[in-house]
Structure formats: C-alpha cells, structure tokens
Amino acid sequence: MARQARIDAPGALHHVIIRGIERNQIFKDDKDREDFIERLAGLLEEKATPCYAWSLMTNHVHLLLRTGGVPVASIMRRLLTGYAVRFNRRHFRHGHLFQNRYKSILCEEDRYLVQLVAYIHLNPVRGGIVGNMVGLRVYPFSGHSALMGKVPRPWQDTEYVLALFGKTLGESRRNLERYVAKWSERGRCPELTGGGLIRSSGGWGPVKEAFRYGIRLSSDERILGSSEFVEKTLKEAGEGYDRKMRLQASGVGLSDVMAAACAHFGSDEKELVGASKRQKVADARAVVSHIATQELSISGSDVARRLNVDRSAVSRAVRRVGDDPDLMEAAGSILEKLGLIDPATRQH
C-alpha cells in the first residue's frame, strides 16, 4: 500500500514521533542529547517554527510543533540527517539511525494541545528515566523544566503554553503542574499517538454510539481530532497543495518580491539590503521575509543572505507580520500585484 502524503499548512499543530531503527538507541549520553537540542533549536529559530512540548527518550523523541516559515517535513529532514551524520561519526557506526519514516500527526488544537503537552512531558516519568514530578521539574531533556523556569530554553514557546493555564506566571505554573501531575496517573493514552476513527473518537464506545444513530464519522491516520476537524483539514490540505503548486509554477522569485515590496512601501533595494532603520524599510523587509518563506517556500537562510541580516531577524520578521493585520494586508496587496492571488478571492 502506498504511503499517504504528509498533511501540513501554515499554523498547523503537529505531534512528531521519531524512533530509532529497530527501536535502537539514538542517544547514548548527554552529549548526544545536547547536540540534538542545539540542532533543533537552531532550525526552529531559523524557520520561525514554535515548539510547545518535547522530550528525549533513549530510543525515541516526541515534539509538539506548529508549522512556521517552512513545512515541518523540511525541518525534520535537516534535523535528522545532520544529527545522524554526527552520531555515526562520534560513535564509529554506519547505516541508518532512524526509522525511515517518522510519525507526524496533525492535531486539533482546541481539543488536544494541553493534553499533548502533559502527555509528551510525562514520557521520562513513564519510561522510568525520572522518578516523579519533582524530578521532572528539573529534568533537562523534557520541555517541562523550561515551563517551570528551571532550565532556560529560549527557543521553546513557553509563554503560549503558560498563558493557557493562568493570568500570572506563578498561577500558570501551579495550574500546569497540577494538570500534569493528574495526567501522570493515567496510562499510556494510545489515542494521543495517532489518528484514526477509534482513537480520535476516544474509543469504541463513542464510535458504536454514533453508528447506532446513523452518524457518519470521518477519520484519517494522519490526523488527531474530531470528525469535523478531519473533514475540514483534508479539504484545506487539498486546496493548499493546489495553491502551493500554482505558486511554485509562477516563476516568481525573491528578486520579484523585493522589487514589489520596495514599490509598495516607497523604498529602494539599496535601503532594503542596507542598514536603514526607517520604519517603511523595516516593514518592507518583514513582508519580504513573510512572503518568501511562507508563500514561496524560500529558506530563511537564503532570505537572510539576500537581505544582509541574520537568520533570527528573518524569523522575528515572519512572526511580526503574522501578528500585524496591516502588514498582512500589505503582503496580500503585494501577492496580488505579483499575480499570485486572485483579487476576487482575497480576504481583507
């Protein structure tokens, strides 16, 4: 049976599970773990990709990521290839380190984000690496210690998660720890490690109840969420794929985007690639970064080199545009002028 294509879209939430080949070790010591974390952090910052939860086990890894500047698959490819080469060289081994296909499950955020944060961070406790919640609070190879403020991880989006648990930092951490401790009493929770009809519906009971009343439930192994979420995601994925193909076939490149942005904001390319801090120039750089990485799948490194900025500046610019309706409107206008979107279908 042919493998199904991965589903992705800007802003999508993914539970990624990476396993060693034949369940072999992928970390032999803390130096391996630190190398993996350093590579992961660099890629997430470069590609403006938020990470909400993570844990490193002996033979597998869990990550909870939101698609940012590039598809999650692009990040995973670079992460796993680079780490495997370093691991093999360091430990004098050859051949594959990871299972050929890691698991990436697109998740319904409102229903599953906080559950997945608890589930992923409790892996070291379930696996016997950490004895209890007190140990988990300071364990450096799970994102829980960053949420508790014990191990700084600037690349981990702790603010977003903590805001879900309270209005103040102290309240958020207390509520989060209580929530995770309560989750520690549960079992393996297989419904959180894959999609499918039974898992996404919470077991056979709800499925049989739906069938009894003639309710049709949609499911997909690549998606964790309600029937409605599955149907909506699959529809949008198809539309997104078609749009991506149209954009790639357009022939529009980074030079075209830069020229259009300069025209829109009333600047010139010398200012754009220079040291000017004029607001209009900064806005133009931000929109160029957004369109190039989010719409045309140009790497953050390539954009940074062309704009004469560092990679983190591109990541910050992409986030800035996403948070600013005026800049998003400007990006839409530029895309329209470049012929990349239809004015009739553009949302304002």
C-alpha positions in Angstrom: 0.0 0.0 0.0 1.4 3.4 -1.0 2.3 5.8 1.8 0.0 8.8 2.2 1.4 12.2 1.8 2.0 14.2 4.9 -0.5 16.9 5.7 0.8 20.4 6.5 -0.3 24.0 6.4 0.9 27.3 8.0 -0.2 27.3 11.6 -0.9 23.5 11.8 -0.1 21.7 15.1 1.9 18.5 14.8 2.8 15.8 17.2 6.0 14.4 15.8 7.4 11.0 17.0 10.9 10.0 15.9 12.1 6.4 16.6 15.5 4.7 16.3 15.7 2.0 13.6 14.6 -1.3 15.1 14.0 0.7 18.3 17.7 1.0 18.9 19.3 3.9 20.9 19.5 7.3 19.3 21.1 8.9 22.4 24.0 7.2 24.2 24.8 10.1 26.5 24.0 13.7 27.4 26.5 15.0 24.7 24.3 13.3 22.1 21.2 14.9 23.6 22.7 18.4 23.7 23.8 18.0 20.1 20.2 17.1 19.1 18.7 20.0 21.1 21.2 22.5 19.6 20.3 21.4 16.1 16.6 21.5 16.8 16.8 25.0 18.4 18.8 26.4 15.5 16.3 25.1 12.9 13.2 26.2 14.9 14.6 29.8 15.3 15.7 30.0 11.7 12.3 28.8 10.3 10.1 30.6 12.8 8.6 27.4 14.0 7.1 27.3 17.5 7.7 24.3 19.8 5.3 23.8 22.7 6.5 20.5 24.1 9.3 18.0 23.6 11.0 15.1 25.3 14.1 13.0 24.5 14.0 9.3 25.4 16.7 6.7 24.9 15.3 5.4 21.5 12.7 8.0 20.5 11.7 11.6 20.6 8.4 13.5 20.9 7.9 17.0 19.6 4.9 19.3 19.5 5.4 21.9 16.8 3.4 24.5 14.9 4.2 24.9 11.2 6.0 28.2 10.8 8.2 29.5 7.9 8.5 26.1 6.2 6.8 22.8 6.3 7.6 20.6 9.3 9.0 18.0 6.9 11.7 20.4 5.8 12.9 20.9 9.4 12.8 17.2 10.2 14.8 16.3 7.1 17.6 18.7 8.1 17.4 17.8 11.8 17.6 14.0 11.4 20.1 14.0 8.6 22.5 16.3 10.4 22.2 14.6 13.7 22.6 11.1 12.2 25.8 12.0 10.5 27.2 13.5 13.7 26.1 10.5 15.8 27.6 7.9 13.4 30.9 9.8 13.3 31.1 10.2 17.0 30.2 6.5 17.8 32.1 4.9 14.9 29.0 3.4 13.3 27.5 3.2 9.8 24.0 2.9 8.3 20.6 4.3 9.2 19.9 5.7 12.7 16.2 6.4 12.5 13.2 4.6 11.2 12.8 5.6 7.6 9.5 7.4 8.2 8.9 9.4 11.4 5.3 9.8 12.5 3.7 13.3 12.1 0.2 13.7 13.3 -1.7 16.9 12.6 -3.8 17.7 15.8 -6.9 19.6 16.6 -5.5 22.4 18.8 -8.5 23.3 21.0 -9.2 19.7 21.9 -5.7 18.3 22.3 -2.9 20.9 22.8 -2.8 20.9 26.6 -3.3 17.1 26.7 -0.3 16.6 24.4 1.8 19.0 26.5 1.2 16.8 29.5 1.5 13.5 27.6 4.8 14.4 25.9 6.4 15.9 29.0 5.5 12.9 31.1 7.4 10.5 28.9 10.5 10.4 31.1 8.4 9.6 34.1 6.5 6.8 32.3 9.8 5.5 30.9 11.4 5.3 34.4 14.1 7.9 33.5 12.7 10.3 36.1 11.2 9.1 39.3 8.5 11.6 40.0 7.1 15.1 39.3 9.7 16.7 41.5 12.4 15.2 39.3 10.6 16.1 36.1 10.6 19.7 37.2 14.4 20.0 36.8 15.0 17.2 34.2 16.8 19.0 31.3 15.7 16.8 28.4 12.0 17.4 28.6 10.3 20.8 28.0 8.5 20.7 31.4 11.6 22.1 33.1 11.6 25.1 30.8 7.9 25.7 31.5 8.7 25.6 35.2 11.5 28.1 34.7 14.3 25.7 35.8 16.1 25.2 32.5 16.2 28.1 30.1 15.2 27.2 26.6 14.7 30.4 24.6 13.6 28.5 21.5 10.7 26.8 23.3 7.5 28.8 23.3 6.7 28.7 27.0 4.7 31.9 27.0 2.0 30.5 24.7 1.5 27.3 26.8 1.6 29.0 30.2 -1.0 31.6 29.1 -3.4 28.7 28.8 -3.1 27.9 32.5 -3.5 31.3 34.2 -3.1 35.0 34.1 0.1 35.3 36.1 3.3 33.3 35.8 3.0 31.9 39.2 -0.6 30.9 38.8 0.1 29.4 35.3 3.0 27.2 36.6 1.0 26.0 39.6 -2.0 25.1 37.5 0.2 23.4 34.8 2.0 21.3 37.4 -1.3 20.2 38.9 -2.6 19.3 35.5 0.5 17.3 34.5 0.5 15.5 37.9 -3.1 14.5 37.4 -2.2 13.2 33.9 0.7 11.2 35.4 -2.0 8.9 37.0 -3.3 7.9 33.5 -2.0 5.0 31.4 -0.3 5.1 28.0 -3.0 7.1 26.3 -2.7 5.5 22.8 -5.3 7.9 21.5 -2.7 10.6 21.6 -0.1 8.9 19.5 -2.1 8.5 16.3 -5.3 9.4 14.4 -7.9 7.1 13.1 -11.5 6.6 13.8 -11.4 4.8 17.2 -8.5 6.8 18.6 -9.9 10.2 17.6 -13.3 9.3 18.9 -12.0 8.3 22.3 -12.5 4.5 22.0 -15.1 2.0 20.6 -17.9 3.3 22.8 -18.4 6.7 21.1 -17.9 5.0 17.7 -20.7 2.4 18.3 -23.0 5.1 19.7 -22.5 7.2 16.6 -23.2 4.2 14.3 -26.3 3.4 16.3 -27.8 6.9 15.5 -26.6 6.8 11.9 -23.9 9.4 12.4 -21.0 9.1 9.8 -17.6 9.7 11.3 -14.6 10.7 9.3 -11.1 9.6 10.2 -7.5 9.6 8.9 -4.4 8.1 10.5 -2.5 11.3 9.9 -5.0 13.4 11.9 -5.9 13.6 15.6 -9.2 15.3 16.0 -13.0 15.3 15.7 -14.8 14.0 12.6 -15.5 17.7 11.6 -11.8 18.6 12.1 -10.7 15.6 9.9 -13.0 16.6 7.1 -12.1 20.3 7.2 -8.3 19.5 7.4 -8.4 17.2 4.4 -10.4 19.7 2.3 -8.0 22.6 3.2 -4.9 20.3 2.6 -6.1 19.6 -0.9 -6.7 23.3 -1.6 -3.4 24.3 0.0 -1.5 21.7 -2.1 -3.1 23.1 -5.3 -2.2 26.7 -4.3 1.4 25.7 -3.5 1.8 24.1 -6.9 0.5 27.2 -8.6 2.8 29.5 -6.6 5.9 27.3 -7.4 4.9 27.2 -11.1 4.5 31.0 -11.3 8.3 31.7 -11.7 8.1 34.5 -9.2 11.4 34.7 -7.2 12.9 36.6 -4.3 14.0 39.5 -6.5 10.4 40.0 -7.8 9.1 40.0 -4.2 11.8 42.5 -3.1 11.0 44.9 -6.0 7.3 44.7 -5.4 7.8 45.4 -1.6 10.0 48.4 -2.4 7.4 49.8 -4.7 4.6 49.2 -2.1 6.4 50.8 0.8 8.2 53.6 -1.2 11.8 52.4 -0.6 14.5 51.1 -2.8 16.6 47.9 -2.8 19.7 49.7 -1.5 17.8 50.6 1.6 16.3 47.2 1.8 19.6 45.4 1.9 21.4 48.2 3.8 21.4 49.3 7.4 18.5 51.6 7.2 16.2 51.5 10.3 13.5 53.6 8.7 10.1 52.2 9.6 8.9 51.7 6.0 12.1 49.9 5.2 11.8 47.6 8.2 8.2 46.9 7.2 9.3 46.1 3.6 11.9 43.6 5.0 9.4 42.0 7.2 6.9 41.5 4.4 9.6 40.2 2.0 10.6 37.7 4.7 7.0 36.6 5.2 6.1 36.2 1.5 9.4 34.4 0.7 9.3 31.9 3.5 5.5 31.4 4.0 4.3 31.6 0.4 7.2 30.7 -1.9 9.0 28.2 0.4 12.3 30.0 0.1 14.6 29.1 3.0 15.1 31.6 5.8 18.9 31.3 5.3 18.5 32.4 1.6 16.3 35.4 2.6 18.8 36.4 5.3 21.7 36.3 2.9 19.8 38.4 0.4 18.7 41.0 2.9 22.0 41.1 4.7 20.5 40.2 8.1 20.9 37.2 10.3 18.5 34.2 10.3 16.9 35.1 13.6 15.9 38.5 12.1 14.0 36.8 9.4 12.3 34.6 12.0 11.3 37.6 14.0 10.1 39.4 10.9 7.8 36.5 9.9 6.3 36.4 13.4 5.8 40.2 13.3 3.8 40.1 10.1 1.7 37.3 11.4 0.8 39.5 14.4 0.2 42.7 12.5 -3.0 43.0 10.4 -1.7 46.0 8.5 1.4 44.1 7.4 -0.7 41.1 6.5 -2.8 43.4 4.3 0.4 44.7 2.7 1.6 41.2 2.0 -1.8 40.4 0.4 -1.5 43.5 -1.8 1.9 42.6 -3.0 0.9 39.0 -3.7 -2.0 40.4 -5.8 0.3 42.7 -7.8 2.6 39.8 -8.4 -0.3 37.8 -9.8 0.0 35.2 -7.1 -3.5 35.5 -5.7 -6.8 36.4 -7.4 -8.2 39.8 -6.2 -11.7 38.3 -6.3 -10.8 35.6 -3.7 -8.6 37.7 -1.5 -9.8 38.1 2.1 -9.5 41.6 3.7 
